[in-house]
Protein backbone atom coordinates (compact mmCIF):
# COMPACT_ATOMS: atom_id res chain seq x y z
CA UNK A 1 0.00 0.00 0.00
CA UNK A 2 1.29 3.47 -0.91
CA UNK A 3 2.04 6.05 1.79
CA UNK A 4 -0.69 8.46 0.61
CA UNK A 5 -3.28 5.68 0.67
CA UNK A 6 -2.21 4.66 4.18
CA UNK A 7 -2.38 8.32 5.25
CA UNK A 8 -5.95 8.75 3.97
CA UNK A 9 -7.04 5.44 5.45
CA UNK A 10 -5.42 6.34 8.77
CA UNK A 11 -6.91 9.83 8.81
CA UNK A 12 -10.39 8.36 8.31
CA UNK A 13 -9.90 5.91 11.20
CA UNK A 14 -8.39 8.58 13.43
CA UNK A 15 -11.42 10.80 12.85
CA UNK A 16 -13.71 7.90 13.66
CA UNK A 17 -11.84 7.07 16.87
CA UNK A 18 -11.33 10.58 18.23
CA UNK A 19 -13.79 12.83 16.40
CA UNK A 20 -13.34 15.32 13.60
CA UNK A 21 -12.70 18.33 15.85
CA UNK A 22 -10.12 16.61 18.05
CA UNK A 23 -8.17 15.36 15.03
CA UNK A 24 -8.26 18.78 13.36
CA UNK A 25 -6.93 20.41 16.55
CA UNK A 26 -4.13 17.88 16.95
CA UNK A 27 -3.15 17.99 13.30
CA UNK A 28 -3.05 21.77 13.28
CA UNK A 29 -1.37 22.22 16.67
CA UNK A 30 2.14 22.42 15.25
CA UNK A 31 1.22 24.03 11.94
CA UNK A 32 3.28 23.40 8.86
CA UNK A 33 6.25 22.38 11.02
CA UNK A 34 4.35 19.40 12.43
CA UNK A 35 2.61 18.34 9.22
CA UNK A 36 5.16 15.63 8.29
CA UNK A 37 4.86 14.14 11.79
CA UNK A 38 1.05 14.11 11.59
CA UNK A 39 1.21 12.40 8.18
CA UNK A 40 3.46 9.72 9.69
CA UNK A 41 1.05 9.24 12.59
CA UNK A 42 -1.90 8.92 10.20
CA UNK A 43 -0.15 6.56 7.80
CA UNK A 44 1.80 4.25 10.06
CA UNK A 45 -0.14 4.31 13.31
CA UNK A 46 -3.74 4.55 12.13
CA UNK A 47 -3.41 3.55 8.48
CA UNK A 48 -1.38 0.42 9.20
CA UNK A 49 -0.91 -0.88 12.76
CA UNK A 50 -4.33 0.17 14.15
CA UNK A 51 -6.03 -1.57 11.22
CA UNK A 52 -4.40 -4.97 11.55
CA UNK A 53 -7.05 -7.65 12.17
CA UNK A 54 -5.36 -9.49 15.05
CA UNK A 55 -6.63 -7.08 17.75
CA UNK A 56 -9.89 -5.18 17.95
CA UNK A 57 -9.99 -1.43 18.57
CA UNK A 58 -10.94 -1.79 22.23
CA UNK A 59 -7.89 -3.99 22.85
CA UNK A 60 -5.64 -1.54 21.05
CA UNK A 61 -7.13 1.34 23.04
CA UNK A 62 -6.49 -0.45 26.33
CA UNK A 63 -2.93 -1.22 25.27
CA UNK A 64 -2.35 2.44 24.35
CA UNK A 65 -3.74 3.55 27.69
CA UNK A 66 -1.29 1.27 29.49
CA UNK A 67 1.65 2.36 27.33
CA UNK A 68 1.03 6.10 27.58
CA UNK A 69 0.35 5.84 31.31
CA UNK A 70 3.52 3.83 31.95
CA UNK A 71 5.56 6.31 29.91
CA UNK A 72 4.13 9.23 31.87
CA UNK A 73 2.52 10.92 28.87
CA UNK A 74 -0.69 12.45 30.30
CA UNK A 75 -1.59 14.46 27.18
CA UNK A 76 -1.49 11.35 24.98
CA UNK A 77 -3.17 9.32 27.71
CA UNK A 78 -6.15 11.70 27.72
CA UNK A 79 -6.44 11.38 23.94
CA UNK A 80 -6.43 7.59 24.11
CA UNK A 81 -8.86 7.47 27.04
CA UNK A 82 -11.23 9.65 25.04
CA UNK A 83 -10.86 7.39 22.01
CA UNK A 84 -11.32 4.28 24.12
CA UNK A 85 -14.57 5.63 25.55
CA UNK A 86 -15.77 6.48 22.03
CA UNK A 87 -15.15 2.91 20.89
CA UNK A 88 -16.97 1.25 23.78
CA UNK A 89 -14.36 0.78 26.49
CA UNK A 90 -15.76 1.39 29.95
CA UNK A 91 -14.25 3.56 32.69
CA UNK A 92 -13.99 0.40 34.81
CA UNK A 93 -11.85 -1.32 32.16
CA UNK A 94 -9.64 1.76 31.91
CA UNK A 95 -9.25 1.81 35.70
CA UNK A 96 -8.16 -1.84 35.68
CA UNK A 97 -5.43 -1.12 33.15
CA UNK A 98 -4.28 1.84 35.23
CA UNK A 99 -4.10 -0.33 38.33
CA UNK A 100 -1.74 -2.62 36.42
CA UNK A 101 0.32 0.42 35.47
CA UNK A 102 0.52 1.47 39.12
CA UNK A 103 1.65 -2.01 40.10
CA UNK A 104 4.20 -2.58 37.34
CA UNK A 105 5.33 0.94 36.34
CA UNK A 106 5.14 2.47 39.81
CA UNK A 107 2.70 4.36 41.97
CA UNK A 108 3.69 7.84 40.74
CA UNK A 109 2.92 6.80 37.15
CA UNK A 110 -0.32 5.18 38.28
CA UNK A 111 -1.43 8.21 40.29
CA UNK A 112 -0.70 10.65 37.45
CA UNK A 113 -2.45 8.33 35.01
CA UNK A 114 -5.54 8.08 37.19
CA UNK A 115 -5.74 11.89 37.36
CA UNK A 116 -5.36 12.33 33.60
CA UNK A 117 -7.80 9.54 32.83
CA UNK A 118 -10.39 10.96 35.22
CA UNK A 119 -10.17 14.33 33.44
CA UNK A 120 -10.78 12.63 30.10
CA UNK A 121 -13.63 10.49 31.48
CA UNK A 122 -15.33 13.55 32.99
CA UNK A 123 -14.92 15.52 29.75
CA UNK A 124 -16.40 12.62 27.79
CA UNK A 125 -19.35 12.40 30.19
CA UNK A 126 -19.95 16.15 29.94
CA UNK A 127 -20.06 15.93 26.14
CA UNK A 128 -22.48 13.03 26.30
CA UNK A 129 -24.85 14.80 28.72
CA UNK A 130 -27.19 17.54 27.55
CA UNK A 131 -26.47 21.02 28.87
CA UNK A 132 -28.68 22.11 31.80
CA UNK A 133 -32.00 23.33 30.47
CA UNK A 134 -31.45 21.51 27.18
CA UNK A 135 -32.70 18.08 28.13
CA UNK A 136 -34.63 16.36 25.37
CA UNK A 137 -38.31 16.06 26.02
N, C-alpha and C positions, 0 to 999 in steps of 0.2 A: 504494500500500500504506500502511495506517495505521501510525503510530508503534508502537503496542503490538504489532502483528503483526510488524513488523520487529524489535522488541526480542526477542520470543519466538523468532523464527527465528534471530536472531543469537546468543542465549544458547545455543540448541541446538548451533549450529556451534562456538561458542567452547568448549563442554564437550567436543565431539568432538575439536577440535584440541588442547586443552591438558589435558583431564582434569577430571573433576567436582571433585576436591579443590582443584586449583590455581585453578580459576575461583571456587569458593566463598571461598577465602582472599583472592583479589584483590578480589572484589566486597565482601567484608566488611571489608577493611583500613582503610577510612576511615569505616566506620559509616554512619549516616544522613546525615552531611555529604556523603559521596562518592556516595551513591546516585544522584543525578541524573547525575553524570558517568558512572557505570557503565552506566546506562540508555542514555546517548548512545553509549558505546562499543559496547554490544551492538547497538543499532538501526542506527547508521550505518556503523560499521566492519564488524561481522560479519553484520549482517542485510541490508546493502546491498552495499557495495563488495567485500567478500570473496566474495560469492556471484554476482558477475557472471561470465558464461560465457567471457569473452575470455581469461582466464588461469586455469590450474589452480592448485590450492592450493600445490603445491611451488614454482611460480614466484612466487606471492605471498609465500610464506615466505622465499624467497631475497631478494626485493626488500626485505622488512621487515628482514631481517638486515643488508643493506647500509645501509639508511636509519638504523636505530637505532645501528649501529656508527659511521657517519659523523657522526651527531649527538652521539656520546659519551654514549649512554644505556645503560649496562651492565645495569641492572635489566631494562629492556624487551628488550634484546638476549638475555639469558638466557631470558626467556619465549618469545621467537620462535625461538630455537635449539631449545628443548625441543619446541615445536610442530612445527617443521620436521622434527625427528627422528621425531616421532610420525606425521607424514604421509609418511614415506618418503625424505626428503632425507638424504643421506649426510654424514658428517663431512668427507669430502674435498670435496664440493660447497660446504659451508659455508666451509671453509678457502679455497677459490678466490675466493669472494665477499669474504672478509676480506682477501685479498691485493690485490684491486682497491681496497678501502677504504684500505688502507695506501698504495697508489700514488697514488690520487686525492684522498683526504681527509687524508693525512699519516700519517707513521709513528707518532706518539703515539696517534692514533685507532686505527690498525691494531693496535698492541701491546696497548692496553687491550681492544680487541675480541677479540683472540685469547685473552687471559686469561679474559675473561668467557665466551666460547664454550666454552673448554676445561672450565670449571667445569660448565656446563650439559651438555656431552657426557659428562663423567664421572658426573654425577648420573643422567643417563638410562641409562648403561650399568650403574650400580649397581642401579637399579630393575629393569632387565631381567634381571639375574643373580640366581640364587637365593642366599640367605644361606648362609654356610659351614655345613655339616652338614645343609642342607635340600635338597640336590640331589635331583632326581626320579630314581627308580630305574627 
